[in-house]
């Protein structure tokens, strides 16, 4: 009897001890640094799928559908004098200096020129991906160039221009930034028209919608894996729900001339945006939307708040459309993660890892991993800023920041008894590669 009681007591103690070991705790323990050191080398070996980037050369006008306004303000870490960029140049090209002064930067420019000659065609940018262990990098570009390997750089094309078909005199005059942005949207629309052999806008609204659908279908056939909206740069991201008849009336009144009022233009754009979202579902083309702070002096963060999109994302009519919230709503990433409760909504972390240092970005990733870890994806937001500081260096910085911040976030979660190390590596694979790849139904590897 006493042996039986002792056995029960021992079992109870073991049960309590096991429960205590599994109980999450609010602070990481002294083992967090050791866990980080074990996780990081394994995370660095995971081939990444970069869900959002702007690869290309600095003199390529098709890297984006728009351009930065002159003298745009930059956050501290994204400025040209960030010493980490010299570290990136050293890692990628053997750069022998610790700064990027003009006399030293010439070495880097000459080195890149030499390598581009040696690695002709698509080999140069493929070699950059190899060096930083990126398997594929989504090319968010106006058009694709011959020097990017389509097998490793899946294309995401821009869809905003369909919302600006009329006389944009009032739109362009709103502020200096729009004076740069809106003409580029007009240029993009004319390129889509040329692609479909259309010399002028269709006379009838039904034919304009047909033209939009034809561009989407053609771009999908040409390798486009998603459509992208930068609409937050041009207008508020609050979309009303006008009828087709309302949009048609506006189109018929302004297709041949005249300047719509702001209210009329917004109503027309609201319908076109929702039409494009619907077509994304029909064609299995995910919809990427810029949801973070943007460049320029007049970007309005309150009017582009990611939560403005909630009425669209939670609309049951768009349940078959996959949405990717590019840049994860930064700096409103805490609110943004709860939009991922919708089965068809995902977040991309690009730009957050560049605007923030790893110590801050770690907190974003940890909060996301503790909420909806199966709905977050990695991205670099690389961009060729100029001839010296190219897409190459921003690729490196984005990858290094993301991997180190990810390892740190997961190490804390392990130390705090939230997950095991094995589970941490599963989450790392999902974030860096698997979750995004699953979105595209075999279109990417």
C-alpha positions as a Markdown table, in Angstrom:
| # | Residue | x | y | z |
|---|---|---|---|---|
| 1 | Unk | 0.0 | 0.0 | 0.0 |
| 2 | Unk | 2.8 | 2.4 | 1.0 |
| 3 | Unk | 4.6 | 1.5 | -2.2 |
| 4 | Unk | 1.5 | 2.3 | -4.2 |
| 5 | Unk | 1.1 | 5.6 | -2.5 |
| 6 | Unk | 4.7 | 6.5 | -3.1 |
| 7 | Unk | 4.3 | 5.5 | -6.7 |
| 8 | Unk | 1.3 | 7.8 | -7.1 |
| 9 | Unk | 3.2 | 10.7 | -5.4 |
| 10 | Unk | 6.2 | 10.2 | -7.6 |
| 11 | Unk | 4.0 | 10.2 | -10.7 |
| 12 | Unk | 2.3 | 13.4 | -9.5 |
| 13 | Unk | 5.7 | 15.1 | -9.0 |
| 14 | Unk | 6.9 | 14.0 | -12.4 |
| 15 | Unk | 3.6 | 15.3 | -14.0 |
| 16 | Unk | 3.9 | 18.7 | -12.2 |
| 17 | Unk | 7.6 | 18.9 | -13.2 |
| 18 | Unk | 6.8 | 18.2 | -16.8 |
| 19 | Unk | 4.0 | 20.7 | -16.8 |
| 20 | Unk | 6.3 | 23.3 | -15.3 |
| 21 | Unk | 9.0 | 22.7 | -17.9 |
| 22 | Unk | 6.4 | 23.2 | -20.7 |
| 23 | Unk | 4.9 | 26.3 | -19.2 |
| 24 | Unk | 5.7 | 29.4 | -21.2 |
| 25 | Unk | 7.6 | 32.0 | -19.2 |
| 26 | Unk | 7.7 | 35.8 | -19.8 |
| 27 | Unk | 11.5 | 36.2 | -20.1 |
| 28 | Unk | 14.2 | 34.3 | -22.0 |
| 29 | Unk | 16.6 | 32.4 | -19.8 |
| 30 | Unk | 20.4 | 32.5 | -19.7 |
| 31 | Unk | 20.4 | 29.8 | -22.5 |
| 32 | Unk | 19.0 | 32.2 | -25.1 |
| 33 | Unk | 22.4 | 33.1 | -26.6 |
| 34 | Unk | 23.5 | 29.4 | -26.9 |
| 35 | Unk | 20.2 | 28.6 | -28.6 |
| 36 | Unk | 20.7 | 31.5 | -31.0 |
| 37 | Unk | 24.1 | 30.2 | -31.9 |
| 38 | Unk | 22.7 | 26.8 | -32.6 |
| 39 | Unk | 19.8 | 28.0 | -34.7 |
| 40 | Unk | 21.6 | 30.7 | -36.8 |
| 41 | Unk | 23.9 | 28.3 | -38.8 |
| 42 | Unk | 20.9 | 26.1 | -39.6 |
| 43 | Unk | 18.8 | 29.0 | -40.6 |
| 44 | Unk | 21.5 | 30.4 | -42.9 |
| 45 | Unk | 21.5 | 27.1 | -44.8 |
| 46 | Unk | 17.8 | 27.4 | -45.7 |
| 47 | Unk | 17.4 | 28.4 | -49.4 |
| 48 | Unk | 15.1 | 31.4 | -49.2 |
| 49 | Unk | 12.2 | 32.5 | -51.4 |
| 50 | Unk | 12.3 | 36.3 | -51.6 |
| 51 | Unk | 8.6 | 37.3 | -51.8 |
| 52 | Unk | 9.2 | 40.9 | -52.7 |
| 53 | Unk | 12.1 | 42.6 | -54.5 |
| 54 | Unk | 13.0 | 45.1 | -57.2 |
| 55 | Unk | 16.0 | 43.5 | -58.9 |
| 56 | Unk | 17.8 | 45.3 | -61.7 |
| 57 | Unk | 20.5 | 47.7 | -62.7 |
| 58 | Unk | 20.3 | 51.3 | -61.6 |
| 59 | Unk | 19.9 | 52.6 | -65.1 |
| 60 | Unk | 16.9 | 50.3 | -65.8 |
| 61 | Unk | 13.7 | 52.4 | -65.9 |
| 62 | Unk | 11.5 | 49.3 | -65.5 |
| 63 | Unk | 12.7 | 48.3 | -62.0 |
| 64 | Unk | 9.5 | 49.9 | -60.7 |
| 65 | Unk | 6.4 | 51.5 | -62.3 |
| 66 | Unk | 7.2 | 54.7 | -60.5 |
| 67 | Unk | 10.2 | 56.7 | -59.3 |
| 68 | Unk | 11.3 | 58.3 | -56.1 |
| 69 | Unk | 10.7 | 62.1 | -55.9 |
| 70 | Unk | 13.8 | 64.2 | -55.8 |
| 71 | Unk | 15.4 | 64.6 | -52.3 |
| 72 | Unk | 13.1 | 62.2 | -50.6 |
| 73 | Unk | 13.8 | 61.7 | -46.9 |
| 74 | Unk | 15.3 | 58.3 | -45.9 |
| 75 | Unk | 15.3 | 56.5 | -42.6 |
| 76 | Unk | 18.7 | 56.3 | -40.9 |
| 77 | Unk | 19.5 | 52.7 | -41.9 |
| 78 | Unk | 18.5 | 53.2 | -45.6 |
| 79 | Unk | 20.8 | 56.1 | -46.2 |
| 80 | Unk | 23.9 | 55.9 | -48.4 |
| 81 | Unk | 26.2 | 56.4 | -45.4 |
| 82 | Unk | 25.1 | 53.3 | -43.6 |
| 83 | Unk | 28.5 | 51.5 | -42.8 |
| 84 | Unk | 26.7 | 48.1 | -43.2 |
| 85 | Unk | 26.6 | 48.7 | -46.9 |
| 86 | Unk | 30.5 | 48.6 | -47.0 |
| 87 | Unk | 30.2 | 45.3 | -45.2 |
| 88 | Unk | 27.8 | 44.1 | -47.8 |
| 89 | Unk | 30.1 | 45.1 | -50.6 |
| 90 | Unk | 33.0 | 43.2 | -48.9 |
| 91 | Unk | 30.9 | 40.1 | -48.5 |
| 92 | Unk | 29.7 | 40.1 | -52.1 |
| 93 | Unk | 32.7 | 41.6 | -54.0 |
| 94 | Unk | 35.7 | 41.5 | -51.7 |
| 95 | Unk | 35.5 | 45.3 | -51.2 |
| 96 | Unk | 38.7 | 46.3 | -49.4 |
| 97 | Unk | 37.5 | 49.5 | -47.7 |
| 98 | Unk | 35.4 | 50.3 | -44.7 |
| 99 | Unk | 33.6 | 53.3 | -46.2 |
| 100 | Unk | 32.0 | 54.3 | -49.4 |
| 101 | Unk | 33.6 | 57.6 | -50.1 |
| 102 | Unk | 33.7 | 58.5 | -53.8 |
| 103 | Unk | 37.3 | 57.6 | -54.3 |
| 104 | Unk | 36.8 | 54.2 | -52.6 |
| 105 | Unk | 33.4 | 53.6 | -54.3 |
| 106 | Unk | 35.0 | 53.7 | -57.7 |
| 107 | Unk | 36.7 | 50.4 | -56.8 |
| 108 | Unk | 33.3 | 48.9 | -56.3 |
| 109 | Unk | 31.8 | 50.3 | -59.5 |
| 110 | Unk | 34.8 | 49.0 | -61.5 |
| 111 | Unk | 34.5 | 45.6 | -59.9 |
| 112 | Unk | 30.8 | 45.3 | -60.7 |
| 113 | Unk | 31.4 | 46.4 | -64.3 |
| 114 | Unk | 34.1 | 43.8 | -64.6 |
| 115 | Unk | 31.9 | 41.0 | -63.2 |
| 116 | Unk | 29.0 | 42.0 | -65.5 |
| 117 | Unk | 31.2 | 41.4 | -68.5 |
| 118 | Unk | 32.5 | 38.1 | -67.2 |
| 119 | Unk | 29.0 | 36.9 | -66.2 |
| 120 | Unk | 27.0 | 37.7 | -69.3 |
| 121 | Unk | 23.3 | 37.3 | -69.7 |
| 122 | Unk | 21.5 | 36.1 | -66.7 |
| 123 | Unk | 24.6 | 34.8 | -64.9 |
| 124 | Unk | 25.4 | 38.0 | -63.0 |
| 125 | Unk | 22.2 | 38.3 | -60.9 |
| 126 | Unk | 22.0 | 34.5 | -60.6 |
| 127 | Unk | 25.4 | 34.7 | -59.0 |
| 128 | Unk | 24.2 | 37.3 | -56.5 |
| 129 | Unk | 21.3 | 35.0 | -55.4 |
| 130 | Unk | 23.7 | 32.1 | -55.0 |
| 131 | Unk | 26.0 | 34.1 | -52.8 |
| 132 | Unk | 23.2 | 35.0 | -50.4 |
| 133 | Unk | 21.4 | 31.7 | -50.6 |
| 134 | Unk | 18.2 | 32.9 | -52.3 |
| 135 | Unk | 16.6 | 30.2 | -54.4 |
| 136 | Unk | 14.1 | 32.6 | -56.1 |
| 137 | Unk | 13.4 | 36.3 | -55.9 |
| 138 | Unk | 10.1 | 37.8 | -56.9 |
| 139 | Unk | 10.8 | 40.6 | -59.4 |
| 140 | Unk | 8.3 | 43.3 | -58.7 |
| 141 | Unk | 8.9 | 45.3 | -61.9 |
| 142 | Unk | 7.1 | 47.2 | -64.7 |
| 143 | Unk | 8.6 | 44.8 | -67.3 |
| 144 | Unk | 11.0 | 42.0 | -67.2 |
| 145 | Unk | 14.5 | 42.4 | -68.8 |
| 146 | Unk | 16.6 | 39.7 | -70.6 |
| 147 | Unk | 19.3 | 39.9 | -68.0 |
| 148 | Unk | 17.1 | 38.3 | -65.2 |
| 149 | Unk | 16.6 | 34.5 | -65.3 |
| 150 | Unk | 12.8 | 34.0 | -65.4 |
| 151 | Unk | 13.2 | 30.6 | -63.7 |
| 152 | Unk | 14.7 | 32.4 | -60.6 |
| 153 | Unk | 13.0 | 35.8 | -60.8 |
| 154 | Unk | 9.2 | 35.3 | -61.0 |
| 155 | Unk | 7.4 | 38.4 | -62.2 |
| 156 | Unk | 4.8 | 40.5 | -60.3 |
| 157 | Unk | 3.3 | 43.2 | -62.6 |
| 158 | Unk | 1.6 | 46.5 | -61.7 |
| 159 | Unk | -2.1 | 47.0 | -61.9 |
| 160 | Unk | -2.6 | 50.6 | -60.6 |
| 161 | Unk | -2.6 | 52.3 | -64.0 |
| 162 | Unk | -6.0 | 50.9 | -64.9 |
| 163 | Unk | -7.5 | 53.2 | -62.3 |
| 164 | Unk | -6.2 | 56.4 | -64.0 |
| 165 | Unk | -7.5 | 56.4 | -67.6 |
| 166 | Unk | -8.9 | 60.0 | -67.7 |
| 167 | Unk | -7.4 | 63.5 | -67.9 |
| 168 | Unk | -5.2 | 63.5 | -64.7 |
| 169 | Unk | -4.5 | 67.2 | -64.6 |
| 170 | Unk | -6.1 | 67.6 | -61.2 |
| 171 | Unk | -4.4 | 64.4 | -59.9 |
| 172 | Unk | -1.0 | 65.5 | -61.0 |
| 173 | Unk | -1.3 | 69.0 | -59.5 |
| 174 | Unk | -2.2 | 67.7 | -56.0 |
| 175 | Unk | 1.4 | 67.9 | -54.8 |
| 176 | Unk | 5.0 | 67.6 | -56.0 |
| 177 | Unk | 5.1 | 63.8 | -55.5 |
| 178 | Unk | 2.0 | 63.2 | -57.6 |
| 179 | Unk | 3.6 | 65.3 | -60.3 |
| 180 | Unk | 6.2 | 62.5 | -60.5 |
| 181 | Unk | 4.0 | 59.5 | -59.8 |
| 182 | Unk | 0.8 | 60.1 | -61.9 |
| 183 | Unk | 2.6 | 60.6 | -65.3 |
| 184 | Unk | 4.3 | 57.3 | -64.7 |
| 185 | Unk | 0.9 | 55.6 | -64.3 |
| 186 | Unk | -0.2 | 57.1 | -67.5 |
| 187 | Unk | 2.9 | 55.7 | -69.2 |
| 188 | Unk | 2.2 | 52.3 | -67.7 |
| 189 | Unk | -1.4 | 52.3 | -69.0 |
| 190 | Unk | -0.2 | 53.2 | -72.5 |
| 191 | Unk | 2.3 | 50.3 | -72.4 |
| 192 | Unk | -0.6 | 47.9 | -71.5 |
| 193 | Unk | -2.5 | 49.4 | -74.4 |
| 194 | Unk | 0.4 | 48.8 | -76.8 |
| 195 | Unk | 0.7 | 45.2 | -75.5 |
| 196 | Unk | -2.9 | 44.6 | -76.5 |
| 197 | Unk | -2.6 | 46.6 | -79.8 |
| 198 | Unk | -5.0 | 49.3 | -78.6 |
| 199 | Unk | -4.3 | 52.9 | -79.9 |
| 200 | Unk | -6.9 | 54.6 | -77.8 |
| 201 | Unk | -9.2 | 53.9 | -74.9 |
| 202 | Unk | -12.3 | 51.7 | -75.8 |
| 203 | Unk | -15.4 | 53.8 | -76.4 |
| 204 | Unk | -17.5 | 51.5 | -74.2 |
| 205 | Unk | -17.0 | 50.7 | -70.6 |
| 206 | Unk | -17.6 | 46.9 | -71.1 |
| 207 | Unk | -14.7 | 46.9 | -73.6 |
| 208 | Unk | -12.5 | 48.7 | -71.2 |
| 209 | Unk | -13.1 | 46.0 | -68.6 |
| 210 | Unk | -12.4 | 43.4 | -71.3 |
| 211 | Unk | -9.1 | 45.2 | -72.1 |
| 212 | Unk | -8.2 | 45.0 | -68.4 |
| 213 | Unk | -8.9 | 41.3 | -68.2 |
| 214 | Unk | -7.0 | 40.6 | -71.4 |
| 215 | Unk | -3.9 | 42.3 | -69.9 |
| 216 | Unk | -4.2 | 40.2 | -66.8 |
| 217 | Unk | -4.6 | 37.0 | -68.8 |
| 218 | Unk | -1.7 | 37.9 | -71.1 |
| 219 | Unk | 0.6 | 38.8 | -68.3 |
| 220 | Unk | -0.2 | 35.5 | -66.5 |
| 221 | Unk | 0.7 | 33.6 | -69.7 |
| 222 | Unk | 4.0 | 35.6 | -69.9 |
| 223 | Unk | 4.9 | 34.3 | -66.4 |
| 224 | Unk | 3.3 | 36.8 | -64.1 |
| 225 | Unk | 2.5 | 35.2 | -60.8 |
| 226 | Unk | 0.6 | 38.1 | -59.2 |
| 227 | Unk | -0.6 | 41.7 | -59.7 |
| 228 | Unk | 0.7 | 44.5 | -57.5 |
| 229 | Unk | -0.9 | 47.7 | -56.3 |
| 230 | Unk | 1.0 | 50.8 | -55.1 |
| 231 | Unk | -2.2 | 52.7 | -54.8 |
| 232 | Unk | -1.4 | 54.0 | -51.3 |
| 233 | Unk | 1.0 | 56.4 | -53.0 |
| 234 | Unk | -1.7 | 58.0 | -55.1 |
| 235 | Unk | -4.9 | 58.1 | -53.0 |
| 236 | Unk | -6.5 | 56.9 | -49.7 |
| 237 | Unk | -6.8 | 53.1 | -49.4 |
| 238 | Unk | -10.4 | 53.3 | -48.3 |
| 239 | Unk | -12.5 | 51.8 | -51.1 |
| 240 | Unk | -16.3 | 52.3 | -51.4 |
| 241 | Unk | -18.5 | 49.9 | -53.2 |
| 242 | Unk | -20.0 | 51.6 | -56.2 |
| 243 | Unk | -22.2 | 49.8 | -58.7 |
| 244 | Unk | -21.1 | 49.0 | -62.2 |
| 245 | Unk | -23.7 | 51.4 | -63.5 |
| 246 | Unk | -22.1 | 54.2 | -61.5 |
| 247 | Unk | -18.6 | 53.4 | -62.8 |
| 248 | Unk | -19.9 | 53.1 | -66.4 |
| 249 | Unk | -21.6 | 56.5 | -66.2 |
| 250 | Unk | -18.4 | 58.1 | -65.1 |
| 251 | Unk | -16.4 | 56.3 | -67.8 |
| 252 | Unk | -18.7 | 57.3 | -70.6 |
| 253 | Unk | -18.7 | 61.0 | -69.5 |
| 254 | Unk | -14.9 | 61.3 | -69.4 |
| 255 | Unk | -13.4 | 58.7 | -71.8 |
| 256 | Unk | -13.2 | 61.3 | -74.6 |
| 257 | Unk | -12.2 | 64.3 | -72.5 |
| 258 | Unk | -13.0 | 66.5 | -69.5 |
| 259 | Unk | -11.6 | 66.3 | -66.0 |
| 260 | Unk | -13.6 | 64.3 | -63.4 |
| 261 | Unk | -14.1 | 65.7 | -60.0 |
| 262 | Unk | -12.1 | 64.0 | -57.2 |
| 263 | Unk | -15.2 | 62.4 | -55.9 |
| 264 | Unk | -16.1 | 61.0 | -59.4 |
| 265 | Unk | -12.6 | 59.7 | -60.0 |
| 266 | Unk | -12.4 | 58.0 | -56.6 |
| 267 | Unk | -15.8 | 56.3 | -57.2 |
| 268 | Unk | -14.6 | 55.0 | -60.6 |
| 269 | Unk | -11.3 | 53.9 | -59.1 |
| 270 | Unk | -13.1 | 52.0 | -56.3 |
| 271 | Unk | -15.0 | 50.0 | -58.8 |
| 272 | Unk | -11.9 | 49.2 | -60.9 |
| 273 | Unk | -9.9 | 48.2 | -57.9 |
| 274 | Unk | -12.7 | 45.8 | -56.8 |
| 275 | Unk | -13.0 | 44.5 | -60.4 |
| 276 | Unk | -9.2 | 43.7 | -60.4 |
| 277 | Unk | -9.5 | 42.0 | -57.1 |
| 278 | Unk | -12.3 | 39.8 | -58.4 |
| 279 | Unk | -10.4 | 39.0 | -61.6 |
| 280 | Unk | -7.4 | 38.0 | -59.4 |
| 281 | Unk | -9.7 | 35.3 | -57.8 |
| 282 | Unk | -10.9 | 34.1 | -61.2 |
| 283 | Unk | -7.4 | 33.9 | -62.7 |
| 284 | Unk | -5.7 | 32.6 | -59.6 |
| 285 | Unk | -3.5 | 35.7 | -59.6 |
| 286 | Unk | -2.7 | 36.8 | -56.0 |
| 287 | Unk | -3.1 | 40.5 | -55.2 |
| 288 | Unk | -0.1 | 42.2 | -53.7 |
| 289 | Unk | -0.8 | 45.5 | -52.0 |
| 290 | Unk | 1.7 | 48.1 | -50.7 |
| 291 | Unk | 0.7 | 48.6 | -47.0 |
| 292 | Unk | 3.6 | 50.3 | -45.3 |
| 293 | Unk | 4.8 | 53.9 | -45.1 |
| 294 | Unk | 6.2 | 55.1 | -48.4 |
| 295 | Unk | 8.7 | 57.5 | -49.9 |
| 296 | Unk | 8.2 | 61.1 | -50.6 |
| 297 | Unk | 7.2 | 64.1 | -48.6 |
| 298 | Unk | 3.4 | 63.7 | -49.1 |
| 299 | Unk | 2.9 | 60.0 | -48.5 |
| 300 | Unk | -0.1 | 60.0 | -46.1 |
| 301 | Unk | 0.3 | 57.2 | -43.6 |
| 302 | Unk | -3.1 | 57.7 | -41.9 |
| 303 | Unk | -4.9 | 57.6 | -45.3 |
| 304 | Unk | -3.0 | 54.5 | -46.3 |
| 305 | Unk | -3.4 | 52.7 | -43.0 |
| 306 | Unk | -3.5 | 49.0 | -43.6 |
| 307 | Unk | -6.7 | 48.7 | -41.6 |
| 308 | Unk | -8.5 | 50.7 | -44.3 |
| 309 | Unk | -8.3 | 47.5 | -46.4 |
| 310 | Unk | -10.2 | 45.4 | -43.9 |
| 311 | Unk | -13.6 | 45.9 | -45.5 |
| 312 | Unk | -12.1 | 44.5 | -48.8 |
| 313 | Unk | -10.1 | 41.7 | -47.2 |
| 314 | Unk | -13.1 | 40.4 | -45.1 |
| 315 | Unk | -15.6 | 40.7 | -48.0 |
| 316 | Unk | -16.9 | 37.2 | -48.7 |
| 317 | Unk | -17.1 | 38.0 | -52.4 |
| 318 | Unk | -13.3 | 37.9 | -52.5 |
| 319 | Unk | -12.8 | 34.6 | -50.6 |
| 320 | Unk | -11.2 | 33.1 | -53.7 |
| 321 | Unk | -8.6 | 35.9 | -54.1 |
| 322 | Unk | -5.3 | 35.5 | -52.3 |
| 323 | Unk | -4.0 | 38.8 | -50.8 |
| 324 | Unk | -0.4 | 39.5 | -49.8 |
| 325 | Unk | 0.1 | 42.6 | -47.6 |
| 326 | Unk | 3.4 | 43.8 | -48.9 |
| 327 | Unk | 5.7 | 45.2 | -46.1 |
| 328 | Unk | 3.3 | 43.9 | -43.5 |
| 329 | Unk | 1.6 | 47.2 | -42.8 |
| 330 | Unk | 4.8 | 48.7 | -41.2 |
| 331 | Unk | 4.8 | 50.6 | -38.8 |
| 332 | Unk | 1.4 | 49.1 | -38.0 |
| 333 | Unk | 2.5 | 45.5 | -38.1 |
| 334 | Unk | 0.8 | 44.6 | -34.8 |
| 335 | Unk | -2.6 | 45.4 | -36.2 |
| 336 | Unk | -1.7 | 43.9 | -39.6 |
| 337 | Unk | -1.1 | 40.4 | -38.3 |
| 338 | Unk | -4.7 | 40.0 | -37.2 |
| 339 | Unk | -5.8 | 40.5 | -40.8 |
| 340 | Unk | -4.0 | 37.2 | -41.5 |
| 341 | Unk | -6.8 | 35.5 | -39.5 |
| 342 | Unk | -8.5 | 35.5 | -42.9 |
| 343 | Unk | -7.5 | 32.3 | -44.7 |
| 344 | Unk | -6.7 | 34.1 | -47.9 |
| 345 | Unk | -4.5 | 36.9 | -46.4 |
| 346 | Unk | -0.7 | 36.8 | -46.0 |
| 347 | Unk | 1.9 | 39.2 | -44.8 |
| 348 | Unk | 5.3 | 39.9 | -46.4 |
| 349 | Unk | 8.0 | 41.3 | -44.1 |
| 350 | Unk | 10.1 | 43.2 | -46.7 |
| 351 | Unk | 11.2 | 46.8 | -45.9 |
| 352 | Unk | 10.7 | 46.2 | -42.2 |
| 353 | Unk | 14.1 | 44.5 | -42.1 |
| 354 | Unk | 15.7 | 47.4 | -43.8 |
| 355 | Unk | 14.0 | 50.3 | -42.0 |
| 356 | Unk | 14.7 | 48.6 | -38.6 |
| 357 | Unk | 17.9 | 47.2 | -37.2 |
| 358 | Unk | 17.7 | 43.4 | -36.4 |
| 359 | Unk | 17.1 | 44.1 | -32.7 |
| 360 | Unk | 13.8 | 45.9 | -33.5 |
| 361 | Unk | 12.9 | 43.7 | -36.4 |
| 362 | Unk | 13.3 | 40.6 | -34.2 |
| 363 | Unk | 10.3 | 41.9 | -32.1 |
| 364 | Unk | 8.1 | 42.2 | -35.2 |
| 365 | Unk | 9.0 | 38.6 | -36.3 |
| 366 | Unk | 8.5 | 37.2 | -32.8 |
| 367 | Unk | 5.1 | 38.8 | -32.4 |
| 368 | Unk | 4.0 | 37.5 | -35.9 |
| 369 | Unk | 5.5 | 34.0 | -35.1 |
| 370 | Unk | 3.5 | 33.9 | -31.9 |
| 371 | Unk | 0.3 | 34.8 | -33.7 |
| 372 | Unk | -0.1 | 33.4 | -37.2 |
| 373 | Unk | 3.3 | 31.8 | -38.1 |
| 374 | Unk | 1.8 | 30.1 | -41.1 |
| 375 | Unk | 0.8 | 33.4 | -42.7 |
| 376 | Unk | 4.1 | 35.3 | -42.8 |
| 377 | Unk | 6.6 | 35.4 | -45.6 |
| 378 | Unk | 10.2 | 36.7 | -46.1 |
| 379 | Unk | 11.1 | 39.5 | -48.5 |
| 380 | Unk | 14.1 | 41.8 | -49.1 |
| 381 | Unk | 12.6 | 44.8 | -50.9 |
| 382 | Unk | 16.0 | 45.1 | -52.7 |
| 383 | Unk | 16.3 | 48.1 | -55.0 |
| 384 | Unk | 19.1 | 49.6 | -57.1 |
| 385 | Unk | 19.5 | 53.0 | -55.5 |
| 386 | Unk | 22.3 | 54.1 | -57.7 |
| 387 | Unk | 25.3 | 52.8 | -59.6 |
| 388 | Unk | 27.3 | 52.1 | -56.5 |
| 389 | Unk | 24.7 | 51.1 | -54.0 |
| 390 | Unk | 22.7 | 48.6 | -56.1 |
| 391 | Unk | 20.2 | 45.9 | -55.7 |
| 392 | Unk | 23.1 | 43.7 | -54.8 |
| 393 | Unk | 23.9 | 45.4 | -51.5 |
| 394 | Unk | 20.3 | 45.8 | -50.4 |
| 395 | Unk | 19.8 | 42.1 | -51.2 |
| 396 | Unk | 22.6 | 41.2 | -48.8 |
| 397 | Unk | 21.4 | 43.6 | -46.1 |
| 398 | Unk | 17.8 | 42.3 | -46.3 |
| 399 | Unk | 18.9 | 38.7 | -46.1 |
| 400 | Unk | 21.3 | 39.1 | -43.2 |
| 401 | Unk | 18.9 | 41.2 | -41.2 |
| 402 | Unk | 16.1 | 38.8 | -41.7 |
| 403 | Unk | 18.1 | 35.6 | -40.9 |
| 404 | Unk | 19.7 | 37.1 | -37.7 |
| 405 | Unk | 16.4 | 38.6 | -36.5 |
| 406 | Unk | 14.6 | 35.3 | -37.2 |
| 407 | Unk | 17.2 | 33.3 | -35.3 |
| 408 | Unk | 17.0 | 35.7 | -32.4 |
| 409 | Unk | 13.2 | 35.7 | -32.3 |
| 410 | Unk | 13.1 | 31.9 | -32.4 |
| 411 | Unk | 15.8 | 31.6 | -29.8 |
| 412 | Unk | 13.8 | 33.6 | -27.3 |
| 413 | Unk | 10.7 | 31.6 | -28.1 |
| 414 | Unk | 12.6 | 28.4 | -27.4 |
| 415 | Unk | 14.1 | 29.8 | -24.2 |
| 416 | Unk | 10.7 | 30.9 | -23.0 |
| 417 | Unk | 9.3 | 27.4 | -23.5 |
| 418 | Unk | 7.0 | 28.4 | -26.2 |
| 419 | Unk | 8.3 | 26.0 | -28.8 |
| 420 | Unk | 11.1 | 23.4 | -29.2 |
| 421 | Unk | 14.2 | 23.9 | -31.3 |
| 422 | Unk | 12.8 | 21.4 | -33.8 |
| 423 | Unk | 9.6 | 23.5 | -34.1 |
| 424 | Unk | 11.7 | 26.6 | -34.4 |
| 425 | Unk | 13.4 | 25.3 | -37.5 |
| 426 | Unk | 10.0 | 24.3 | -39.0 |
| 427 | Unk | 8.9 | 27.8 | -38.6 |
| 428 | Unk | 12.1 | 29.1 | -40.1 |
| 429 | Unk | 11.6 | 27.0 | -43.2 |
| 430 | Unk | 8.0 | 28.2 | -43.5 |
| 431 | Unk | 8.8 | 31.9 | -43.2 |
| 432 | Unk | 11.9 | 31.8 | -45.4 |
| 433 | Unk | 10.5 | 29.5 | -48.1 |
| 434 | Unk | 7.6 | 27.2 | -47.8 |
| 435 | Unk | 4.6 | 29.4 | -47.1 |
| 436 | Unk | 5.2 | 31.7 | -50.0 |
| 437 | Unk | 5.9 | 28.9 | -52.5 |
| 438 | Unk | 2.6 | 27.2 | -51.6 |
| 439 | Unk | 0.7 | 30.3 | -52.7 |
| 440 | Unk | 1.6 | 30.0 | -56.4 |
| 441 | Unk | 0.3 | 26.5 | -57.2 |
| 442 | Unk | 3.4 | 25.2 | -58.9 |
| 443 | Unk | 4.2 | 28.4 | -60.8 |
| 444 | Unk | 7.4 | 28.8 | -58.7 |
| 445 | Unk | 9.8 | 26.3 | -57.0 |
